[in-house]
Amino acid sequence: MEIQLWREILEPYSLAVDELVVKFEHMIRAKRQNGQYSPMERVEGRVKTIYSILEKCQKKGIPYERFEEKLGDIAGIRITCQFVDDIYEVVRLIRLRSDMRVKNEKDYIKNTKDSGYRSYHMIVYYTVETEKGPREIPVEIQIRTLAMNFWATVEHSLQYKYKENLPESIAERLHKAADAIVTLDQEMSSIREDILDSQISFNIKAEMVADILNNIQNLYKVANKKEVVQIQDEFFKIYSTDDLSALNKFSHELDTIAEGYRAQSLNLN
């Protein structure tokens, strides 16, 4: 395989990663905009560098010209979640999608690796449109909690530093850290409902405040400035009380005022 062709070879993988990141981010945004909880907290994507591909081929004894056939993680998506239960919900959602075909799955949460590594891996096939026509690309999707991701990131860095020959003392400390991560995830799951109630309440308030401020800003363009200042002062007064029901009532009243000015503007035109 000629080196100068490698960027061309990897381009469809980059396209697959870019499109999948956009799609998963849309799934997150759609949930949140509808006032629903998203099991996905964050999505990241990457394509292995040529250096990483060469390193893995050398380690596994794979001929360089067969790396596309033998490596299933050239294109990678990482989805992080808040809770362990969210991971399995994300897996369910991926299985339901018509634009992704699941090739295989590995559950390293129920079947933790000897190193302490925990994550859920899926290989899916995703079709991209290239200049030469449609191309089905294998993409590895790793789904983890935020805590699992922190541990895995540290472990990966240490494995790279020590060429995967970790000193026994460091390996033991990593195992203890992995046990702590399990405990942390369990504790977070035990108070999941309280956490979600708090987050949903925060998101509702944030959306409400954004709508109110947008209405006030638009009123400055069409209403009497003195009246708008009074509305603004009333908003800050209610906002300082942290009373969500009062803020909601104010938001609906402001919507009515804004709608009246919009109707007035249309009649004038």
LINRA-V584003 format. One record per backbone hydrogen bond with DSSP energy under -1.0 kcal/mol. NH is the residue of the N-H (numbers start at 0). CO is the residue of the C=O. If there is no record, write none. Layout:
nh:NH co:CO
nh:NH co:CO
//
This chain:
nh:4 co:1
nh:5 co:2
nh:8 co:4
nh:9 co:5
nh:13 co:9
nh:14 co:10
nh:15 co:11
nh:16 co:12
nh:17 co:13
nh:18 co:14
nh:19 co:15
nh:20 co:16
nh:21 co:17
nh:22 co:18
nh:23 co:19
nh:24 co:20
nh:25 co:21
nh:26 co:22
nh:27 co:23
nh:28 co:24
nh:29 co:25
nh:30 co:26
nh:31 co:27
nh:32 co:28
nh:33 co:29
nh:34 co:31
nh:35 co:30
nh:40 co:79
nh:41 co:79
nh:43 co:77
nh:45 co:75
nh:47 co:73
nh:52 co:48
nh:53 co:49
nh:54 co:50
nh:55 co:51
nh:56 co:52
nh:57 co:53
nh:58 co:54
nh:59 co:55
nh:61 co:56
nh:65 co:62
nh:66 co:63
nh:69 co:65
nh:70 co:66
nh:75 co:45
nh:76 co:139
nh:77 co:43
nh:78 co:141
nh:79 co:41
nh:80 co:143
nh:87 co:83
nh:88 co:84
nh:89 co:85
nh:90 co:86
nh:91 co:87
nh:92 co:88
nh:93 co:89
nh:94 co:90
nh:95 co:91
nh:100 co:124
nh:102 co:122
nh:103 co:122
nh:105 co:120
nh:107 co:118
nh:110 co:106
nh:112 co:116
nh:115 co:112
nh:119 co:142
nh:120 co:105
nh:121 co:140
nh:122 co:103
nh:123 co:138
nh:124 co:100
nh:125 co:136
nh:127 co:134
nh:129 co:132
nh:132 co:129
nh:134 co:127
nh:136 co:125
nh:138 co:123
nh:139 co:74
nh:140 co:121
nh:141 co:76
nh:142 co:119
nh:143 co:78
nh:145 co:80
nh:148 co:144
nh:149 co:145
nh:150 co:146
nh:151 co:147
nh:152 co:148
nh:153 co:149
nh:154 co:150
nh:155 co:151
nh:156 co:152
nh:157 co:153
nh:158 co:154
nh:159 co:155
nh:160 co:156
nh:161 co:157
nh:163 co:158
nh:164 co:161
nh:170 co:166
nh:171 co:167
nh:172 co:168
nh:173 co:169
nh:174 co:170
nh:175 co:171
nh:176 co:172
nh:177 co:173
nh:178 co:174
nh:179 co:175
nh:180 co:176
nh:181 co:177
nh:182 co:178
nh:183 co:179
nh:184 co:180
nh:185 co:181
nh:186 co:182
nh:187 co:183
nh:188 co:184
nh:189 co:185
nh:191 co:188
nh:194 co:190
nh:195 co:191
nh:196 co:192
nh:197 co:193
nh:198 co:194
nh:199 co:195
nh:200 co:196
nh:201 co:197
nh:202 co:198
nh:203 co:199
nh:204 co:200
nh:205 co:201
nh:206 co:202
nh:207 co:203
nh:208 co:204
nh:209 co:205
nh:210 co:206
nh:211 co:207
nh:212 co:208
nh:213 co:209
nh:214 co:210
nh:215 co:211
nh:216 co:212
nh:217 co:213
nh:218 co:214
nh:219 co:215
nh:220 co:217
nh:222 co:218
nh:227 co:223
nh:228 co:224
nh:229 co:225
nh:230 co:226
nh:231 co:227
nh:232 co:228
nh:233 co:229
nh:234 co:230
nh:235 co:231
nh:236 co:232
nh:237 co:233
nh:238 co:234
nh:239 co:235
nh:240 co:237
nh:241 co:238
nh:246 co:242
nh:247 co:243
nh:248 co:244
nh:249 co:245
nh:250 co:246
nh:251 co:247
nh:252 co:248
nh:253 co:249
nh:254 co:250
nh:255 co:251
nh:256 co:252
nh:257 co:253
nh:258 co:254
nh:259 co:255
nh:260 co:256
nh:261 co:257
nh:262 co:258
nh:263 co:259
nh:264 co:260
nh:265 co:261
nh:266 co:262
nh:267 co:263
nh:268 co:264
//
